């Protein structure tokens, strides 16, 4: 379809000036802001065994998470963690819609922080709108410059903190002071800082409305028993202004006074009275705002509330809503999620710190040595994933008369590995031509069984 002459294929952005609101859901949002940012900005400063407690050292290929040291071989745990995140998203969305978006998504959290700075410097909604409508003045430029400076400084510190999880934060700060950050560290500080500023300061609701894929596929995760932010149209319509205590039935009006505050507080600028829309991020600001208006006009709260499609249509109470929320789909998601989490926790708890990889030396598949013995050579990689020095002993089993020739005890440094060449010998009289399965075992040098073993192949000529 051809656009009209002089028209545009794209909607012109209307700047949104979210109004500040207080209430139970606003308190929950700010609690999540404080919690998530305390973890993000604080975790990189926590010490643990003389190192950073949380450090994703890509250069050394080691991830330090408190007492855990994860190696590239532990990528399985990352896969399981992603599965847990996916099932959590399915569960939370099926229960109560976009809880993640409204309370914990970084886009929501940082937009709240940037808006707080904006309100602190430029004032409330009315003052910000008036300021933007003014022609250029020294006062306007001073306020705008101060706001942008604060945003830039906050974004820069966010970028520095982000890089501090991949390079020790003390090293990052020292590199900044002495201007000797590496190229990739400089790139990621600038990149992450720039995107924080761009997403939370400039684009804001545009990210949620046009860039976030979750806004597009959330509808397939909802059903008529999903808790979503709902406007009670039956109770609220027809809208119209009325005095406190007025006879609404005689006036032919509903409870909605058509004040528009629910639209003013919405960070994406939608009107919840038009029904659930994909732009709604589930922040519940409109619930807090509407409840305050209902209190002022002396009418019951809950004109805008968390409810379900079925509950509104069938006039269910809280008990009925809870009963239908705990439906088979939710119970299945919960069971699967709990099972995966328990298996994940058990795997981490029983994970051995000593690892073994065996590679057959293919230079010489086998050879006859003195004493009528057949010898195969193997390259063993012994890994210590813990933070304590380990003394281990290597043994081999699986064939009659099998033995190791040479050194069998090794000292493994903390969070390091050692490569050793091992010669395995078997008497010729015990051998048949072909390949035979053998097992290398690693136990503590003091006799403690570690349960570490690896299969290999012994070749007889």
Secondary structure, DSSP 8 states (H G I E B T S, - for coil): ----TT--SS------------SHHHHHHHHHHHHHHHHHHHHTT-EETTEESEEEETTTTEEEETTEEEEGGGHHHHHHHHHHHHHHHHHHHHHHSSHIIIII-HHHHHHHHHHHHHHHHH-SHHHHHHHHHS---HHHHHHHHHHHHHHHHHHHHHHHHHHTTTTTHHHHHHHHHHT---HHHHHHHHHHHHHHIIIIIIITHHIIIII-THHHHGGGG--TTS-EEEE-HHHH-S-----TT--HHHHT--S-----HHHHT-TT---GGG---TT-----HHHHHHHHHHHHHT--S-SEEEE-HHHHHHT--HHHHHHHHS-HHHHHHHHHHHHHHHHHHHHHHT--SEEEEEEE--SSS-EEETTTEEEEEEEEEEEE-SSS-EEEEEEEESSTT-EEES--EEEE-TTEEEEEEEEEEEEGGG--SEEEEEEEEEEETTS----EEEEEEEEE-
